[in-house]
Amino acid sequence: MPGFALLTCPLCGQNLTSREGALRCPEAHTYDVARQGYVNLLSGGAQTGTADTAEMVRARADFLAAGHYAPLAEAIARTAARLSPQAILDAGTGTGYYLAAVLDALPTAIGLGLDLSKYALRRAARAHERAAAAVWDVWQPLPVRSAAVDLVLNVFAPRNAPEFARVLRPDGALLVVTPTPAHLRELRAKAGTLEVDAAKEERLDRTLSGHFELAHTELLEYPLTLSAAEATNAVAMGPSAHHAPRALEGDQQVTASFRLSLYRPAPQP
């Protein structure tokens, strides 16, 4: 998988090479590639309690397969295509849905998806022939070569600004996608889902400040009609799944609302 070439050994920091179903570094640290195609770079004692469960991943895969977030995937791919990146890191890739859309728009690019959930990565590793997948905690120093990436994708995922800046080339870009307070608001009272913080954009800029400068922002909003099962999946695939949401009945008219924010690395002193 060409995306594995972007990886470094999390133990010694040296480059990894692929050989005989495993990734190895010059110090002989070895990471087996699972039969599903992803590699786990976390040590045996690493905590994965916040990772998406098998049930959450199944709900997300079913929801995305129905095409409800296809307009978002298309918007992400359009933005990426304008930048013409050749190496893409998807930090918090989930099932690889958005990375696959970007790679479809960029026929010579390679991609690497990092996520904490092995259940998600079983799907991400097969999402696209030019996408590699590795288990990793995005909050930790990334096992990715410095200045090796043209575009970092960050879709509904944690943001590690110093590490994103480190792995990006000086002329690279960071594309962050966040839900707005209007996103799925119709389900909050009915299903008891979590609120989207109204200050989310302010916190986003503050988190990235010093490492990135905002270059462009775009609002994408459209109506959705969801069956009861699809609405249940919309709740079950996100953080609200951890809070025992209420069951839904009948078709649901909801709003999909996202903000796409494109950042460039800030000049460093």
C-alpha positions in Angstrom: 0.0 0.0 0.0 1.8 3.2 -1.1 0.4 5.3 1.8 2.5 3.2 4.2 5.5 5.0 2.8 4.5 8.1 4.8 4.8 6.3 8.1 7.6 6.3 10.7 8.2 3.9 13.6 6.5 5.2 16.7 9.3 3.8 18.9 12.4 5.2 17.2 11.1 7.6 14.6 12.8 6.0 11.6 11.1 5.3 8.3 9.1 2.1 7.9 9.3 -0.1 4.9 6.8 -2.8 3.9 8.1 -6.4 3.6 6.4 -9.8 3.8 3.1 -8.6 5.3 4.7 -6.3 7.9 6.2 -2.9 8.3 9.8 -2.7 9.7 12.2 0.0 10.6 16.1 -0.2 10.6 16.0 -0.9 14.3 13.9 -4.1 13.5 10.8 -2.8 15.2 8.1 -4.7 13.4 4.3 -4.1 12.9 2.2 -6.8 11.3 -0.3 -5.8 8.7 -3.7 -7.3 9.6 -5.5 -9.5 7.1 -8.0 -6.7 6.6 -5.1 -4.5 5.4 -4.5 -2.1 8.2 -1.5 -1.9 10.6 -1.7 -1.3 14.3 1.1 1.0 15.5 -0.1 1.3 19.1 1.7 -0.5 21.8 -0.2 -3.3 23.6 -0.9 -1.1 26.7 -2.3 1.8 24.8 -5.8 3.0 25.8 -8.5 2.8 23.1 -11.5 3.4 25.3 -12.6 6.4 23.2 -12.4 4.6 19.9 -15.6 4.0 17.9 -17.2 0.7 18.7 -18.2 -2.0 16.2 -21.8 -0.9 16.5 -21.0 2.8 15.9 -18.9 1.9 12.8 -21.7 -0.3 11.5 -24.2 2.5 11.9 -21.9 5.0 10.2 -21.2 2.7 7.3 -24.9 2.0 6.7 -25.7 5.8 6.9 -22.9 6.8 4.6 -23.7 4.1 2.1 -27.2 5.6 1.8 -25.7 8.7 0.4 -26.8 11.2 3.0 -23.4 12.8 3.3 -22.5 12.5 -0.4 -22.8 16.3 -0.9 -20.3 16.8 1.9 -17.9 14.2 0.4 -18.2 16.0 -3.0 -17.5 19.4 -1.4 -14.4 18.0 0.3 -13.2 16.4 -2.9 -13.7 19.6 -4.9 -11.7 21.6 -2.4 -8.9 19.0 -2.4 -8.8 18.9 -6.2 -8.2 22.6 -6.4 -5.1 22.1 -4.3 -3.7 19.2 -6.3 -2.1 17.3 -3.4 -0.1 14.2 -4.0 0.1 12.9 -0.4 -2.9 13.1 1.9 -3.2 12.4 5.6 -6.7 11.8 6.9 -6.4 12.3 10.7 -9.4 10.5 12.3 -10.4 8.8 9.0 -13.1 6.6 10.4 -14.2 4.2 7.6 -12.2 6.2 5.0 -15.3 7.5 3.3 -14.0 11.0 2.7 -10.5 10.1 2.0 -11.7 7.7 -0.8 -13.8 10.6 -2.3 -10.7 12.8 -2.4 -8.5 10.1 -3.9 -11.2 9.5 -6.6 -10.8 13.2 -7.5 -7.0 12.9 -7.6 -5.9 10.0 -9.7 -2.2 10.1 -8.9 -2.4 10.9 -5.2 -1.8 8.5 -2.3 -3.6 8.6 1.1 -3.0 7.5 4.7 -5.8 7.3 7.2 -5.2 7.3 11.0 -7.9 6.3 13.5 -8.1 4.8 17.0 -10.8 2.3 16.0 -9.7 -1.0 14.5 -13.3 -1.6 13.5 -13.3 1.6 11.4 -9.9 0.8 9.9 -11.0 -2.6 8.8 -13.2 -0.7 6.4 -10.8 2.2 5.7 -8.1 -0.2 4.6 -10.4 -1.3 1.8 -12.0 2.1 1.0 -9.6 2.9 -1.8 -6.8 1.1 -3.6 -4.5 4.0 -2.9 -5.4 4.5 0.7 -3.4 2.9 3.6 -4.8 2.7 7.2 -3.1 2.6 10.6 -4.4 2.5 14.2 -3.1 5.5 16.0 -4.3 8.1 18.6 -4.4 11.5 16.8 -3.7 13.3 20.1 -0.3 11.7 20.2 2.8 12.6 18.1 1.9 11.3 14.7 4.0 8.4 13.2 4.3 10.3 9.9 7.4 11.8 8.3 7.9 15.5 8.7 7.0 17.7 5.8 5.8 14.7 3.8 2.1 15.6 3.4 0.4 18.1 1.0 -3.0 18.0 2.6 -4.3 17.0 6.1 -8.0 16.1 6.2 -9.7 16.4 9.6 -13.4 15.6 9.4 -15.3 15.5 12.7 -12.1 14.4 14.4 -9.6 15.6 17.1 -7.1 18.3 16.0 -3.4 18.1 16.9 -2.2 21.4 15.5 1.5 21.1 16.2 1.7 17.7 14.6 -0.5 18.7 11.6 1.9 21.6 11.1 5.0 19.3 11.4 3.9 16.7 8.8 2.7 19.3 6.3 4.9 20.7 3.6 5.3 24.5 3.9 2.9 25.0 1.0 0.5 22.4 2.3 -3.0 22.8 3.6 -5.3 21.7 6.4 -9.0 21.1 5.7 -11.2 20.9 8.8 -14.9 19.9 8.6 -17.1 20.6 11.6 -20.8 20.4 12.2 -22.6 23.7 12.8 -25.1 24.2 15.7 -27.9 23.6 13.0 -26.6 20.1 12.2 -29.3 17.5 12.9 -30.9 20.0 15.3 -34.3 18.4 14.7 -33.2 15.2 16.4 -32.0 16.7 19.6 -35.3 17.0 21.4 -36.6 13.7 19.9 -33.6 11.5 20.4 -31.8 13.4 23.2 -28.6 13.9 21.1 -25.7 16.1 22.3 -25.7 19.8 21.4 -23.1 21.3 19.1 -21.2 23.9 20.9 -22.1 27.4 19.6 -18.5 28.5 20.2 -17.1 25.6 18.2 -15.6 27.8 15.5 -14.0 30.1 17.9 -12.5 27.2 19.8 -11.3 25.8 16.5 -9.5 29.0 15.5 -8.0 29.2 19.0 -6.8 25.6 18.9 -5.0 26.1 15.5 -3.7 29.6 16.3 0.0 30.0 16.0 0.3 27.0 13.7 -2.3 27.8 11.0 -4.0 30.8 9.4 -7.6 30.6 8.0 -7.6 30.9 4.2 -11.2 30.1 3.3 -14.4 28.9 4.9 -17.5 27.5 3.3 -20.9 26.6 4.7 -22.7 23.6 3.3 -26.3 23.1 4.4 -29.1 21.0 2.9 -32.3 19.2 4.0 -32.5 15.4 4.6 -35.4 13.0 4.9 -34.4 10.0 7.0 -36.3 6.9 7.8 -36.5 6.0 11.5 -33.7 3.5 11.0 -31.5 6.0 9.2 -32.2 8.6 11.8 -31.3 6.1 14.5 -28.0 5.4 12.6 -27.3 9.1 12.4 -27.4 9.2 16.2 -25.7 5.9 16.8 -22.7 6.7 14.7 -21.6 9.7 16.7 -20.7 10.7 20.3 -24.4 10.7 21.2 -24.3 6.9 21.0 -22.5 6.8 24.3 -25.5 8.5 26.0 -28.4 6.0 25.4 -30.4 8.2 23.0 -34.1 7.7 22.7 -35.7 5.5 20.0 -37.1 7.3 16.9 -40.2 6.4 14.9 -41.4 7.5 11.5 -39.6 9.6 8.8 -37.5 12.5 10.1 -37.0 15.8 8.3 -33.6 17.1 9.4 -30.9 19.6 8.4 -27.4 18.6 7.5 -25.1 21.6 8.2 -21.3 21.6 8.0 -18.5 24.2 7.9 -15.4 23.5 5.7 -12.4 25.5 6.9 -9.2 25.6 4.8 -6.1 26.6 6.7 -2.5 27.3 5.6 0.6 26.9 7.8 1.4 30.1 9.6 4.9 31.6 9.1 7.2 30.5 11.9 9.7 32.9 13.5 
